Amino acid sequence: MNKPILNCQVIDASSGEGGQAVASIPVRVSAKAQYSRYSIEPASPVNFGAMVKGTKKTQTVLLENKGVLSFSFHIRQAPEEALGRKRYEQP
């Protein structure tokens, strides 16, 4: 897109209060949209399966930026509500 959608008015300030427009110049505007693109493997959700309490298990997750814009990310534990579990509260 490269269209003259804006006009620049040249005003002669010496021609009295408010000035007088002496020229109107079309200004061409060009824009390009950029979006973040990324891939994540394995696809969501990451499932570790059944595990004995107190044991550890690791799984590799690949997050790759495939766009031209840089971005940052944070890995956090999902809230209990998102996991479909009710939080146990002591009386």
PyMOL Python script that loads the backbone (N, CA, C, O; Angstrom):
from pymol import cmd

cmd.read_pdbstr("""\
ATOM      1  N   MET A   1       0.849  -1.173   0.000  1.00  0.00           N
ATOM      2  CA  MET A   1       0.000   0.000   0.000  1.00  0.00           C
ATOM      3  C   MET A   1       0.897   1.239   0.000  1.00  0.00           C
ATOM      4  O   MET A   1       1.770   1.382   0.856  1.00  0.00           O
ATOM      5  N   ASN A   2       0.681   2.104  -0.936  1.00  0.00           N
ATOM      6  CA  ASN A   2       1.481   3.327  -1.043  1.00  0.00           C
ATOM      7  C   ASN A   2       0.579   4.401  -1.643  1.00  0.00           C
ATOM      8  O   ASN A   2       0.718   4.761  -2.812  1.00  0.00           O
ATOM      9  N   LYS A   3      -0.336   4.902  -0.837  1.00  0.00           N
ATOM     10  CA  LYS A   3      -1.334   5.845  -1.329  1.00  0.00           C
ATOM     11  C   LYS A   3      -1.221   7.173  -0.594  1.00  0.00           C
ATOM     12  O   LYS A   3      -0.862   7.214   0.583  1.00  0.00           O
ATOM     13  N   PRO A   4      -1.537   8.282  -1.313  1.00  0.00           N
ATOM     14  CA  PRO A   4      -1.522   9.594  -0.648  1.00  0.00           C
ATOM     15  C   PRO A   4      -2.786   9.783   0.195  1.00  0.00           C
ATOM     16  O   PRO A   4      -3.755  10.391  -0.261  1.00  0.00           O
ATOM     17  N   ILE A   5      -2.773   9.260   1.426  1.00  0.00           N
ATOM     18  CA  ILE A   5      -3.965   9.352   2.276  1.00  0.00           C
ATOM     19  C   ILE A   5      -3.885  10.510   3.267  1.00  0.00           C
ATOM     20  O   ILE A   5      -4.861  10.792   3.961  1.00  0.00           O
ATOM     21  N   LEU A   6      -2.736  11.186   3.343  1.00  0.00           N
ATOM     22  CA  LEU A   6      -2.567  12.346   4.210  1.00  0.00           C
ATOM     23  C   LEU A   6      -2.218  13.567   3.373  1.00  0.00           C
ATOM     24  O   LEU A   6      -1.568  13.456   2.333  1.00  0.00           O
ATOM     25  N   ASN A   7      -2.651  14.715   3.830  1.00  0.00           N
ATOM     26  CA  ASN A   7      -2.292  15.970   3.173  1.00  0.00           C
ATOM     27  C   ASN A   7      -1.524  16.853   4.143  1.00  0.00           C
ATOM     28  O   ASN A   7      -1.938  17.034   5.289  1.00  0.00           O
ATOM     29  N   CYS A   8      -0.414  17.398   3.686  1.00  0.00           N
ATOM     30  CA  CYS A   8       0.382  18.323   4.478  1.00  0.00           C
ATOM     31  C   CYS A   8       0.060  19.732   3.983  1.00  0.00           C
ATOM     32  O   CYS A   8       0.318  20.060   2.825  1.00  0.00           O
ATOM     33  N   GLN A   9      -0.501  20.559   4.859  1.00  0.00           N
ATOM     34  CA  GLN A   9      -0.816  21.937   4.476  1.00  0.00           C
ATOM     35  C   GLN A   9       0.317  22.863   4.872  1.00  0.00           C
ATOM     36  O   GLN A   9       0.773  22.860   6.015  1.00  0.00           O
ATOM     37  N   VAL A  10       0.764  23.657   3.907  1.00  0.00           N
ATOM     38  CA  VAL A  10       1.787  24.664   4.166  1.00  0.00           C
ATOM     39  C   VAL A  10       1.041  25.967   4.428  1.00  0.00           C
ATOM     40  O   VAL A  10       0.260  26.429   3.596  1.00  0.00           O
ATOM     41  N   ILE A  11       1.297  26.558   5.607  1.00  0.00           N
ATOM     42  CA  ILE A  11       0.566  27.767   6.012  1.00  0.00           C
ATOM     43  C   ILE A  11       1.537  28.929   6.122  1.00  0.00           C
ATOM     44  O   ILE A  11       2.611  28.810   6.713  1.00  0.00           O
ATOM     45  N   ASP A  12       1.139  30.055   5.544  1.00  0.00           N
ATOM     46  CA  ASP A  12       1.918  31.288   5.625  1.00  0.00           C
ATOM     47  C   ASP A  12       1.490  32.004   6.901  1.00  0.00           C
ATOM     48  O   ASP A  12       0.423  32.616   6.940  1.00  0.00           O
ATOM     49  N   ALA A  13       2.315  31.932   7.943  1.00  0.00           N
ATOM     50  CA  ALA A  13       1.988  32.516   9.246  1.00  0.00           C
ATOM     51  C   ALA A  13       1.999  34.036   9.224  1.00  0.00           C
ATOM     52  O   ALA A  13       1.401  34.665  10.096  1.00  0.00           O
ATOM     53  N   SER A  14       2.671  34.646   8.240  1.00  0.00           N
ATOM     54  CA  SER A  14       2.763  36.108   8.193  1.00  0.00           C
ATOM     55  C   SER A  14       1.528  36.746   7.567  1.00  0.00           C
ATOM     56  O   SER A  14       1.448  37.972   7.490  1.00  0.00           O
ATOM     57  N   SER A  15       0.571  35.950   7.122  1.00  0.00           N
ATOM     58  CA  SER A  15      -0.606  36.507   6.450  1.00  0.00           C
ATOM     59  C   SER A  15      -1.766  36.773   7.397  1.00  0.00           C
ATOM     60  O   SER A  15      -2.917  36.783   6.962  1.00  0.00           O
ATOM     61  N   GLY A  16      -1.497  36.986   8.663  1.00  0.00           N
ATOM     62  CA  GLY A  16      -2.550  37.335   9.615  1.00  0.00           C
ATOM     63  C   GLY A  16      -2.801  36.212  10.594  1.00  0.00           C
ATOM     64  O   GLY A  16      -2.118  35.188  10.599  1.00  0.00           O
ATOM     65  N   GLU A  17      -3.821  36.441  11.438  1.00  0.00           N
ATOM     66  CA  GLU A  17      -4.123  35.480  12.489  1.00  0.00           C
ATOM     67  C   GLU A  17      -4.594  34.154  11.905  1.00  0.00           C
ATOM     68  O   GLU A  17      -5.504  34.118  11.077  1.00  0.00           O
ATOM     69  N   GLY A  18      -3.968  33.066  12.343  1.00  0.00           N
ATOM     70  CA  GLY A  18      -4.332  31.741  11.839  1.00  0.00           C
ATOM     71  C   GLY A  18      -3.587  31.376  10.572  1.00  0.00           C
ATOM     72  O   GLY A  18      -3.514  30.200  10.216  1.00  0.00           O
ATOM     73  N   GLY A  19      -3.034  32.357   9.888  1.00  0.00           N
ATOM     74  CA  GLY A  19      -2.288  32.105   8.660  1.00  0.00           C
ATOM     75  C   GLY A  19      -3.184  31.722   7.501  1.00  0.00           C
ATOM     76  O   GLY A  19      -4.395  31.558   7.648  1.00  0.00           O
ATOM     77  N   GLN A  20      -2.562  31.584   6.353  1.00  0.00           N
ATOM     78  CA  GLN A  20      -3.298  31.235   5.146  1.00  0.00           C
ATOM     79  C   GLN A  20      -2.603  30.035   4.497  1.00  0.00           C
ATOM     80  O   GLN A  20      -1.382  30.017   4.340  1.00  0.00           O
ATOM     81  N   ALA A  21      -3.406  29.035   4.125  1.00  0.00           N
ATOM     82  CA  ALA A  21      -2.850  27.855   3.474  1.00  0.00           C
ATOM     83  C   ALA A  21      -2.378  28.242   2.079  1.00  0.00           C
ATOM     84  O   ALA A  21      -3.155  28.756   1.274  1.00  0.00           O
ATOM     85  N   VAL A  22      -1.114  27.996   1.799  1.00  0.00           N
ATOM     86  CA  VAL A  22      -0.560  28.337   0.482  1.00  0.00           C
ATOM     87  C   VAL A  22      -0.314  27.097  -0.371  1.00  0.00           C
ATOM     88  O   VAL A  22      -0.120  27.213  -1.581  1.00  0.00           O
ATOM     89  N   ALA A  23      -0.320  25.924   0.235  1.00  0.00           N
ATOM     90  CA  ALA A  23      -0.134  24.696  -0.530  1.00  0.00           C
ATOM     91  C   ALA A  23      -0.678  23.517   0.270  1.00  0.00           C
ATOM     92  O   ALA A  23      -0.703  23.537   1.501  1.00  0.00           O
ATOM     93  N   SER A  24      -1.106  22.506  -0.446  1.00  0.00           N
ATOM     94  CA  SER A  24      -1.536  21.252   0.150  1.00  0.00           C
ATOM     95  C   SER A  24      -0.803  20.131  -0.589  1.00  0.00           C
ATOM     96  O   SER A  24      -1.019  19.912  -1.781  1.00  0.00           O
ATOM     97  N   ILE A  25       0.054  19.435   0.129  1.00  0.00           N
ATOM     98  CA  ILE A  25       0.907  18.421  -0.482  1.00  0.00           C
ATOM     99  C   ILE A  25       0.443  17.032  -0.036  1.00  0.00           C
ATOM    100  O   ILE A  25       0.404  16.749   1.162  1.00  0.00           O
ATOM    101  N   PRO A  26       0.091  16.165  -0.990  1.00  0.00           N
ATOM    102  CA  PRO A  26      -0.278  14.802  -0.595  1.00  0.00           C
ATOM    103  C   PRO A  26       0.958  14.039  -0.102  1.00  0.00           C
ATOM    104  O   PRO A  26       2.026  14.099  -0.711  1.00  0.00           O
ATOM    105  N   VAL A  27       0.790  13.332   0.999  1.00  0.00           N
ATOM    106  CA  VAL A  27       1.893  12.557   1.587  1.00  0.00           C
ATOM    107  C   VAL A  27       1.565  11.075   1.386  1.00  0.00           C
ATOM    108  O   VAL A  27       0.520  10.592   1.821  1.00  0.00           O
ATOM    109  N   ARG A  28       2.471  10.373   0.725  1.00  0.00           N
ATOM    110  CA  ARG A  28       2.275   8.936   0.500  1.00  0.00           C
ATOM    111  C   ARG A  28       2.647   8.179   1.768  1.00  0.00           C
ATOM    112  O   ARG A  28       3.652   8.474   2.416  1.00  0.00           O
ATOM    113  N   VAL A  29       1.817   7.199   2.108  1.00  0.00           N
ATOM    114  CA  VAL A  29       2.021   6.407   3.322  1.00  0.00           C
ATOM    115  C   VAL A  29       2.132   4.944   2.940  1.00  0.00           C
ATOM    116  O   VAL A  29       1.341   4.433   2.146  1.00  0.00           O
ATOM    117  N   SER A  30       3.112   4.285   3.508  1.00  0.00           N
ATOM    118  CA  SER A  30       3.300   2.856   3.271  1.00  0.00           C
ATOM    119  C   SER A  30       3.401   2.159   4.619  1.00  0.00           C
ATOM    120  O   SER A  30       4.067   2.657   5.527  1.00  0.00           O
ATOM    121  N   ALA A  31       2.744   1.011   4.756  1.00  0.00           N
ATOM    122  CA  ALA A  31       2.770   0.271   6.018  1.00  0.00           C
ATOM    123  C   ALA A  31       2.845  -1.223   5.735  1.00  0.00           C
ATOM    124  O   ALA A  31       2.329  -1.712   4.730  1.00  0.00           O
ATOM    125  N   LYS A  32       3.497  -1.931   6.642  1.00  0.00           N
ATOM    126  CA  LYS A  32       3.598  -3.381   6.528  1.00  0.00           C
ATOM    127  C   LYS A  32       3.370  -3.961   7.918  1.00  0.00           C
ATOM    128  O   LYS A  32       4.041  -3.565   8.871  1.00  0.00           O
ATOM    129  N   ALA A  33       2.438  -4.887   8.044  1.00  0.00           N
ATOM    130  CA  ALA A  33       2.136  -5.506   9.336  1.00  0.00           C
ATOM    131  C   ALA A  33       3.053  -6.701   9.562  1.00  0.00           C
ATOM    132  O   ALA A  33       3.312  -7.480   8.645  1.00  0.00           O
ATOM    133  N   GLN A  34       3.538  -6.838  10.783  1.00  0.00           N
ATOM    134  CA  GLN A  34       4.380  -7.971  11.171  1.00  0.00           C
ATOM    135  C   GLN A  34       3.725  -8.661  12.365  1.00  0.00           C
ATOM    136  O   GLN A  34       3.242  -7.996  13.282  1.00  0.00           O
ATOM    137  N   TYR A  35       3.708  -9.959  12.352  1.00  0.00           N
ATOM    138  CA  TYR A  35       3.104 -10.725  13.424  1.00  0.00           C
ATOM    139  C   TYR A  35       4.134 -11.692  13.996  1.00  0.00           C
ATOM    140  O   TYR A  35       5.026 -12.154  13.284  1.00  0.00           O
ATOM    141  N   SER A  36       4.009 -11.992  15.269  1.00  0.00           N
ATOM    142  CA  SER A  36       4.876 -12.995  15.886  1.00  0.00           C
ATOM    143  C   SER A  36       4.469 -14.372  15.365  1.00  0.00           C
ATOM    144  O   SER A  36       3.286 -14.705  15.297  1.00  0.00           O
ATOM    145  N   ARG A  37       5.466 -15.152  15.005  1.00  0.00           N
ATOM    146  CA  ARG A  37       5.223 -16.527  14.573  1.00  0.00           C
ATOM    147  C   ARG A  37       6.163 -17.420  15.359  1.00  0.00           C
ATOM    148  O   ARG A  37       7.347 -17.116  15.506  1.00  0.00           O
ATOM    149  N   TYR A  38       5.633 -18.517  15.862  1.00  0.00           N
ATOM    150  CA  TYR A  38       6.465 -19.422  16.626  1.00  0.00           C
ATOM    151  C   TYR A  38       5.933 -20.846  16.461  1.00  0.00           C
ATOM    152  O   TYR A  38       4.797 -21.058  16.036  1.00  0.00           O
ATOM    153  N   SER A  39       6.767 -21.798  16.803  1.00  0.00           N
ATOM    154  CA  SER A  39       6.318 -23.188  16.851  1.00  0.00           C
ATOM    155  C   SER A  39       6.695 -23.743  18.217  1.00  0.00           C
ATOM    156  O   SER A  39       7.693 -23.340  18.814  1.00  0.00           O
ATOM    157  N   ILE A  40       5.885 -24.667  18.694  1.00  0.00           N
ATOM    158  CA  ILE A  40       6.153 -25.312  19.976  1.00  0.00           C
ATOM    159  C   ILE A  40       5.955 -26.815  19.795  1.00  0.00           C
ATOM    160  O   ILE A  40       4.938 -27.268  19.270  1.00  0.00           O
ATOM    161  N   GLU A  41       6.945 -27.567  20.240  1.00  0.00           N
ATOM    162  CA  GLU A  41       6.873 -29.021  20.157  1.00  0.00           C
ATOM    163  C   GLU A  41       7.260 -29.605  21.502  1.00  0.00           C
ATOM    164  O   GLU A  41       8.232 -29.124  22.085  1.00  0.00           O
ATOM    165  N   PRO A  42       6.589 -30.585  22.029  1.00  0.00           N
ATOM    166  CA  PRO A  42       5.377 -31.191  21.491  1.00  0.00           C
ATOM    167  C   PRO A  42       4.200 -30.241  21.637  1.00  0.00           C
ATOM    168  O   PRO A  42       4.227 -29.319  22.453  1.00  0.00           O
ATOM    169  N   ALA A  43       3.185 -30.473  20.852  1.00  0.00           N
ATOM    170  CA  ALA A  43       2.003 -29.608  20.898  1.00  0.00           C
ATOM    171  C   ALA A  43       1.365 -29.676  22.279  1.00  0.00           C
ATOM    172  O   ALA A  43       1.481 -30.684  22.976  1.00  0.00           O
ATOM    173  N   SER A  44       0.703 -28.616  22.663  1.00  0.00           N
ATOM    174  CA  SER A  44       0.073 -28.507  23.974  1.00  0.00           C
ATOM    175  C   SER A  44      -1.041 -29.552  24.091  1.00  0.00           C
ATOM    176  O   SER A  44      -1.656 -29.845  23.066  1.00  0.00           O
ATOM    177  N   PRO A  45      -1.339 -30.112  25.198  1.00  0.00           N
ATOM    178  CA  PRO A  45      -0.688 -29.941  26.488  1.00  0.00           C
ATOM    179  C   PRO A  45       0.461 -30.942  26.666  1.00  0.00           C
ATOM    180  O   PRO A  45       0.438 -32.030  26.090  1.00  0.00           O
ATOM    181  N   VAL A  46       1.445 -30.572  27.451  1.00  0.00           N
ATOM    182  CA  VAL A  46       2.545 -31.465  27.794  1.00  0.00           C
ATOM    183  C   VAL A  46       2.038 -32.354  28.926  1.00  0.00           C
ATOM    184  O   VAL A  46       1.570 -31.856  29.950  1.00  0.00           O
ATOM    185  N   ASN A  47       2.130 -33.657  28.741  1.00  0.00           N
ATOM    186  CA  ASN A  47       1.580 -34.587  29.722  1.00  0.00           C
ATOM    187  C   ASN A  47       2.687 -35.523  30.189  1.00  0.00           C
ATOM    188  O   ASN A  47       3.281 -36.230  29.375  1.00  0.00           O
ATOM    189  N   PHE A  48       2.969 -35.536  31.469  1.00  0.00           N
ATOM    190  CA  PHE A  48       3.998 -36.400  32.027  1.00  0.00           C
ATOM    191  C   PHE A  48       3.445 -37.761  32.432  1.00  0.00           C
ATOM    192  O   PHE A  48       4.204 -38.636  32.848  1.00  0.00           O
ATOM    193  N   GLY A  49       2.145 -37.948  32.316  1.00  0.00           N
ATOM    194  CA  GLY A  49       1.548 -39.228  32.700  1.00  0.00           C
ATOM    195  C   GLY A  49       1.523 -39.398  34.206  1.00  0.00           C
ATOM    196  O   GLY A  49       1.826 -38.466  34.951  1.00  0.00           O
ATOM    197  N   ALA A  50       1.160 -40.593  34.652  1.00  0.00           N
ATOM    198  CA  ALA A  50       1.082 -40.884  36.084  1.00  0.00           C
ATOM    199  C   ALA A  50       2.490 -40.980  36.661  1.00  0.00           C
ATOM    200  O   ALA A  50       3.380 -41.592  36.069  1.00  0.00           O
ATOM    201  N   MET A  51       2.674 -40.363  37.829  1.00  0.00           N
ATOM    202  CA  MET A  51       3.984 -40.383  38.479  1.00  0.00           C
ATOM    203  C   MET A  51       3.803 -40.602  39.969  1.00  0.00           C
ATOM    204  O   MET A  51       2.802 -40.189  40.555  1.00  0.00           O
ATOM    205  N   VAL A  52       4.780 -41.254  40.573  1.00  0.00           N
ATOM    206  CA  VAL A  52       4.777 -41.454  42.025  1.00  0.00           C
ATOM    207  C   VAL A  52       5.186 -40.137  42.670  1.00  0.00           C
ATOM    208  O   VAL A  52       6.114 -39.473  42.209  1.00  0.00           O
ATOM    209  N   LYS A  53       4.492 -39.764  43.735  1.00  0.00           N
ATOM    210  CA  LYS A  53       4.785 -38.513  44.422  1.00  0.00           C
ATOM    211  C   LYS A  53       6.239 -38.486  44.885  1.00  0.00           C
ATOM    212  O   LYS A  53       6.733 -39.458  45.455  1.00  0.00           O
ATOM    213  N   GLY A  54       6.921 -37.367  44.637  1.00  0.00           N
ATOM    214  CA  GLY A  54       8.306 -37.194  45.047  1.00  0.00           C
ATOM    215  C   GLY A  54       9.312 -37.581  43.967  1.00  0.00           C
ATOM    216  O   GLY A  54      10.507 -37.334  44.126  1.00  0.00           O
ATOM    217  N   THR A  55       8.849 -38.184  42.870  1.00  0.00           N
ATOM    218  CA  THR A  55       9.772 -38.539  41.786  1.00  0.00           C
ATOM    219  C   THR A  55       9.872 -37.389  40.795  1.00  0.00           C
ATOM    220  O   THR A  55       9.024 -36.497  40.776  1.00  0.00           O
ATOM    221  N   LYS A  56      10.905 -37.418  39.980  1.00  0.00           N
ATOM    222  CA  LYS A  56      11.113 -36.373  38.984  1.00  0.00           C
ATOM    223  C   LYS A  56      11.143 -36.981  37.599  1.00  0.00           C
ATOM    224  O   LYS A  56      11.554 -38.127  37.416  1.00  0.00           O
ATOM    225  N   LYS A  57      10.711 -36.214  36.646  1.00  0.00           N
ATOM    226  CA  LYS A  57      10.726 -36.639  35.257  1.00  0.00           C
ATOM    227  C   LYS A  57      10.943 -35.400  34.412  1.00  0.00           C
ATOM    228  O   LYS A  57      10.399 -34.340  34.720  1.00  0.00           O
ATOM    229  N   THR A  58      11.718 -35.514  33.369  1.00  0.00           N
ATOM    230  CA  THR A  58      11.950 -34.369  32.497  1.00  0.00           C
ATOM    231  C   THR A  58      11.414 -34.652  31.101  1.00  0.00           C
ATOM    232  O   THR A  58      11.305 -35.802  30.675  1.00  0.00           O
ATOM    233  N   GLN A  59      11.087 -33.585  30.411  1.00  0.00           N
ATOM    234  CA  GLN A  59      10.633 -33.668  29.025  1.00  0.00           C
ATOM    235  C   GLN A  59      11.127 -32.434  28.310  1.00  0.00           C
ATOM    236  O   GLN A  59      11.058 -31.330  28.849  1.00  0.00           O
ATOM    237  N   THR A  60      11.624 -32.609  27.104  1.00  0.00           N
ATOM    238  CA  THR A  60      12.128 -31.480  26.326  1.00  0.00           C
ATOM    239  C   THR A  60      10.987 -30.802  25.591  1.00  0.00           C
ATOM    240  O   THR A  60      10.153 -31.461  24.970  1.00  0.00           O
ATOM    241  N   VAL A  61      10.960 -29.479  25.669  1.00  0.00           N
ATOM    242  CA  VAL A  61       9.984 -28.670  24.940  1.00  0.00           C
ATOM    243  C   VAL A  61      10.778 -27.711  24.075  1.00  0.00           C
ATOM    244  O   VAL A  61      11.670 -27.019  24.567  1.00  0.00           O
ATOM    245  N   LEU A  62      10.460 -27.664  22.786  1.00  0.00           N
ATOM    246  CA  LEU A  62      11.156 -26.783  21.853  1.00  0.00           C
ATOM    247  C   LEU A  62      10.241 -25.627  21.482  1.00  0.00           C
ATOM    248  O   LEU A  62       9.167 -25.837  20.916  1.00  0.00           O
ATOM    249  N   LEU A  63      10.661 -24.414  21.796  1.00  0.00           N
ATOM    250  CA  LEU A  63       9.938 -23.203  21.430  1.00  0.00           C
ATOM    251  C   LEU A  63      10.827 -22.435  20.473  1.00  0.00           C
ATOM    252  O   LEU A  63      11.914 -21.995  20.849  1.00  0.00           O
ATOM    253  N   GLU A  64      10.371 -22.268  19.229  1.00  0.00           N
ATOM    254  CA  GLU A  64      11.201 -21.657  18.197  1.00  0.00           C
ATOM    255  C   GLU A  64      10.520 -20.428  17.604  1.00  0.00           C
ATOM    256  O   GLU A  64       9.360 -20.482  17.197  1.00  0.00           O
ATOM    257  N   ASN A  65      11.260 -19.319  17.561  1.00  0.00           N
ATOM    258  CA  ASN A  65      10.763 -18.088  16.952  1.00  0.00           C
ATOM    259  C   ASN A  65      10.905 -18.214  15.440  1.00  0.00           C
ATOM    260  O   ASN A  65      12.014 -18.384  14.934  1.00  0.00           O
ATOM    261  N   LYS A  66       9.790 -18.132  14.715  1.00  0.00           N
ATOM    262  CA  LYS A  66       9.816 -18.254  13.256  1.00  0.00           C
ATOM    263  C   LYS A  66       9.458 -16.935  12.584  1.00  0.00           C
ATOM    264  O   LYS A  66       9.300 -16.885  11.364  1.00  0.00           O
ATOM    265  N   GLY A  67       9.327 -15.863  13.371  1.00  0.00           N
ATOM    266  CA  GLY A  67       8.976 -14.562  12.829  1.00  0.00           C
ATOM    267  C   GLY A  67      10.162 -13.623  12.822  1.00  0.00           C
ATOM    268  O   GLY A  67      11.261 -13.989  13.239  1.00  0.00           O
ATOM    269  N   VAL A  68       9.932 -12.396  12.340  1.00  0.00           N
ATOM    270  CA  VAL A  68      10.997 -11.398  12.281  1.00  0.00           C
ATOM    271  C   VAL A  68      11.084 -10.590  13.571  1.00  0.00           C
ATOM    272  O   VAL A  68      12.084  -9.911  13.807  1.00  0.00           O
ATOM    273  N   LEU A  69      10.055 -10.654  14.404  1.00  0.00           N
ATOM    274  CA  LEU A  69      10.045  -9.913  15.664  1.00  0.00           C
ATOM    275  C   LEU A  69      10.552 -10.795  16.793  1.00  0.00           C
ATOM    276  O   LEU A  69      10.235 -11.984  16.844  1.00  0.00           O
ATOM    277  N   SER A  70      11.333 -10.226  17.692  1.00  0.00           N
ATOM    278  CA  SER A  70      11.764 -10.991  18.856  1.00  0.00           C
ATOM    279  C   SER A  70      10.651 -10.954  19.908  1.00  0.00           C
ATOM    280  O   SER A  70       9.853 -10.018  19.946  1.00  0.00           O
ATOM    281  N   PHE A  71      10.610 -11.965  20.746  1.00  0.00           N
ATOM    282  CA  PHE A  71       9.628 -11.981  21.825  1.00  0.00           C
ATOM    283  C   PHE A  71      10.216 -12.706  23.012  1.00  0.00           C
ATOM    284  O   PHE A  71      11.177 -13.464  22.881  1.00  0.00           O
ATOM    285  N   SER A  72       9.631 -12.466  24.178  1.00  0.00           N
ATOM    286  CA  SER A  72      10.070 -13.163  25.381  1.00  0.00           C
ATOM    287  C   SER A  72       8.921 -14.035  25.861  1.00  0.00           C
ATOM    288  O   SER A  72       7.765 -13.801  25.512  1.00  0.00           O
ATOM    289  N   PHE A  73       9.245 -15.041  26.663  1.00  0.00           N
ATOM    290  CA  PHE A  73       8.218 -15.927  27.162  1.00  0.00           C
ATOM    291  C   PHE A  73       8.561 -16.348  28.582  1.00  0.00           C
ATOM    292  O   PHE A  73       9.712 -16.259  29.011  1.00  0.00           O
ATOM    293  N   HIS A  74       7.557 -16.804  29.294  1.00  0.00           N
ATOM    294  CA  HIS A  74       7.722 -17.285  30.659  1.00  0.00           C
ATOM    295  C   HIS A  74       7.019 -18.633  30.769  1.00  0.00           C
ATOM    296  O   HIS A  74       5.906 -18.799  30.270  1.00  0.00           O
ATOM    297  N   ILE A  75       7.655 -19.575  31.410  1.00  0.00           N
ATOM    298  CA  ILE A  75       7.039 -20.871  31.668  1.00  0.00           C
ATOM    299  C   ILE A  75       6.643 -20.890  33.136  1.00  0.00           C
ATOM    300  O   ILE A  75       7.480 -20.718  34.023  1.00  0.00           O
ATOM    301  N   ARG A  76       5.372 -21.099  33.375  1.00  0.00           N
ATOM    302  CA  ARG A  76       4.845 -21.073  34.745  1.00  0.00           C
ATOM    303  C   ARG A  76       3.973 -22.292  34.986  1.00  0.00           C
ATOM    304  O   ARG A  76       3.492 -22.930  34.050  1.00  0.00           O
ATOM    305  N   GLN A  77       3.783 -22.596  36.241  1.00  0.00           N
ATOM    306  CA  GLN A  77       2.858 -23.667  36.593  1.00  0.00           C
ATOM    307  C   GLN A  77       1.440 -23.155  36.372  1.00  0.00           C
ATOM    308  O   GLN A  77       1.103 -22.032  36.747  1.00  0.00           O
ATOM    309  N   ALA A  78       0.621 -23.995  35.760  1.00  0.00           N
ATOM    310  CA  ALA A  78      -0.760 -23.603  35.488  1.00  0.00           C
ATOM    311  C   ALA A  78      -1.522 -23.485  36.798  1.00  0.00           C
ATOM    312  O   ALA A  78      -1.283 -24.262  37.721  1.00  0.00           O
ATOM    313  N   PRO A  79      -2.443 -22.516  36.893  1.00  0.00           N
ATOM    314  CA  PRO A  79      -3.264 -22.412  38.105  1.00  0.00           C
ATOM    315  C   PRO A  79      -4.149 -23.659  38.250  1.00  0.00           C
ATOM    316  O   PRO A  79      -4.505 -24.290  37.254  1.00  0.00           O
ATOM    317  N   GLU A  80      -4.492 -24.002  39.469  1.00  0.00           N
ATOM    318  CA  GLU A  80      -5.308 -25.193  39.735  1.00  0.00           C
ATOM    319  C   GLU A  80      -6.614 -25.180  38.943  1.00  0.00           C
ATOM    320  O   GLU A  80      -7.061 -26.224  38.468  1.00  0.00           O
ATOM    321  N   GLU A  81      -7.225 -24.004  38.798  1.00  0.00           N
ATOM    322  CA  GLU A  81      -8.506 -23.897  38.089  1.00  0.00           C
ATOM    323  C   GLU A  81      -8.346 -24.309  36.624  1.00  0.00           C
ATOM    324  O   GLU A  81      -9.251 -24.908  36.044  1.00  0.00           O
ATOM    325  N   ALA A  82      -7.194 -23.988  36.025  1.00  0.00           N
ATOM    326  CA  ALA A  82      -6.956 -24.319  34.619  1.00  0.00           C
ATOM    327  C   ALA A  82      -6.765 -25.820  34.437  1.00  0.00           C
ATOM    328  O   ALA A  82      -7.006 -26.349  33.352  1.00  0.00           O
ATOM    329  N   LEU A  83      -6.337 -26.502  35.480  1.00  0.00           N
ATOM    330  CA  LEU A  83      -6.117 -27.945  35.403  1.00  0.00           C
ATOM    331  C   LEU A  83      -7.386 -28.730  35.708  1.00  0.00           C
ATOM    332  O   LEU A  83      -7.397 -29.958  35.623  1.00  0.00           O
ATOM    333  N   GLY A  84      -8.457 -28.022  36.065  1.00  0.00           N
ATOM    334  CA  GLY A  84      -9.724 -28.676  36.354  1.00  0.00           C
ATOM    335  C   GLY A  84      -9.771 -29.320  37.728  1.00  0.00           C
ATOM    336  O   GLY A  84     -10.616 -30.176  37.990  1.00  0.00           O
ATOM    337  N   ARG A  85      -8.853 -28.903  38.617  1.00  0.00           N
ATOM    338  CA  ARG A  85      -8.822 -29.447  39.972  1.00  0.00           C
ATOM    339  C   ARG A  85      -9.230 -28.365  40.956  1.00  0.00           C
ATOM    340  O   ARG A  85      -8.976 -27.178  40.748  1.00  0.00           O
ATOM    341  N   LYS A  86      -9.859 -28.799  42.017  1.00  0.00           N
ATOM    342  CA  LYS A  86     -10.196 -27.850  43.070  1.00  0.00           C
ATOM    343  C   LYS A  86      -9.052 -27.800  44.060  1.00  0.00           C
ATOM    344  O   LYS A  86      -8.435 -28.820  44.368  1.00  0.00           O
ATOM    345  N   ARG A  87      -8.781 -26.639  44.542  1.00  0.00           N
ATOM    346  CA  ARG A  87      -7.702 -26.441  45.501  1.00  0.00           C
ATOM    347  C   ARG A  87      -8.189 -26.857  46.890  1.00  0.00           C
ATOM    348  O   ARG A  87      -9.273 -26.467  47.324  1.00  0.00           O
ATOM    349  N   TYR A  88      -7.370 -27.655  47.577  1.00  0.00           N
ATOM    350  CA  TYR A  88      -7.711 -28.086  48.930  1.00  0.00           C
ATOM    351  C   TYR A  88      -7.358 -26.967  49.901  1.00  0.00           C
ATOM    352  O   TYR A  88      -6.224 -26.490  49.930  1.00  0.00           O
ATOM    353  N   GLU A  89      -8.335 -26.557  50.690  1.00  0.00           N
ATOM    354  CA  GLU A  89      -8.085 -25.515  51.680  1.00  0.00           C
ATOM    355  C   GLU A  89      -8.342 -26.086  53.064  1.00  0.00           C
ATOM    356  O   GLU A  89      -9.354 -26.745  53.301  1.00  0.00           O
ATOM    357  N   GLN A  90      -7.425 -25.828  53.959  1.00  0.00           N
ATOM    358  CA  GLN A  90      -7.576 -26.309  55.328  1.00  0.00           C
ATOM    359  C   GLN A  90      -8.622 -25.469  56.053  1.00  0.00           C
ATOM    360  O   GLN A  90      -8.718 -24.262  55.832  1.00  0.00           O
ATOM    361  N   PRO A  91      -9.402 -26.107  56.915  1.00  0.00           N
ATOM    362  CA  PRO A  91     -10.457 -25.350  57.665  1.00  0.00           C
ATOM    363  C   PRO A  91      -9.865 -24.420  58.683  1.00  0.00           C
ATOM    364  O   PRO A  91     -10.600 -23.725  59.384  1.00  0.00           O
TER     365      PRO A  91
END
""", "prot")
cmd.dss("prot")
cmd.show_as("cartoon", "prot")
cmd.util.cbc("prot")
cmd.orient("prot")
